[in-house]
C-alpha cells in the first residue's frame, strides 16, 4: 500500500513535468492555431543588428492595431506565429532607429491534377498480373510431387 510520501512525490513529479513542458514554450497557446512560424531579423542601414528593440507585428489588413508585440534578441531576430496567409508587416524601434519589414506568409495555391487514366489502368493491370502470378505459384506449391 503506497504511503503519503510516495503519493505526494508522484504529484510533485507530474506537476514538475507539466511545468517543464509548458514553460519551454511560453507561446504554445498562441501557436496552437498558427500555420507558419516566421523569423525576421532587423538591422540598421549600416548593417548593425537592432538588439533588444521593441517590435510590433501587424497582420494582413490590420495596419492600425498590432497583432503581436515583443523584443528582438541580441542578434536582432524576432519570431512570431502567423495564422493568416498574406503580407505581414513588422517594425522595430530602438532609440532613434526604426526598421520596417514586410513578409509574405503562405505559399501559392497549387492546383492538383488527378492522375492520368493511363496511369490508373496501368497500375490496375500490374496488380492483376501480380495477383494471377501469385495464384499460379501458390497452386504449384500445393501440388503433390510424384
Secondary structure by P-SEA (a helix, b strand, c coil): cccaaaaaaaaaaaaaaaaaaaaacccccccccccbbbbbbbbccccccccccbbbbbcccccccccbbbbbcccbbbbbbbccccbbbbbbbcccbbbbbbbbccccbbbbbcccaaaaaaaaaaaaaaaaaaaaaaaaaacccc
